[in-house]
C-alpha cells in the first residue's frame, strides 16, 4: 500500500499521478467510483465488466479460429434440444 498526496484544484479537479494511471490502465475520461466513508474517501476505477468480457470472448473466439458463422451454426437445433430437455422431460 502506498500513500499519495493530491491537490484539489479549481472546480474540484484532482490529478492522479501518471504512475498510478499507467499501473491501473486508466485513460482520460475513465469513470471512477468515489466512496465517502464519513471523512475518508476511497477512489476506485469503475469496472466496466461487459466491454471487458466481450473483448475476452472475442479474443478466445479468434484464438480458437472460430468465425461468427461458426458460432451461430446449429444454434436453432441446440436451442430446441435445450428446450426439450428443460421443459418436456
Secondary structure, DSSP 8 states (H G I E B T S, - for coil): ---------GGG-----HHHHHHTT--TT--EEEEE-SS-EEEEE---HHHHHHHHHHHHHHHTT--HHHHHTTHHHHHHHHHHHHH--
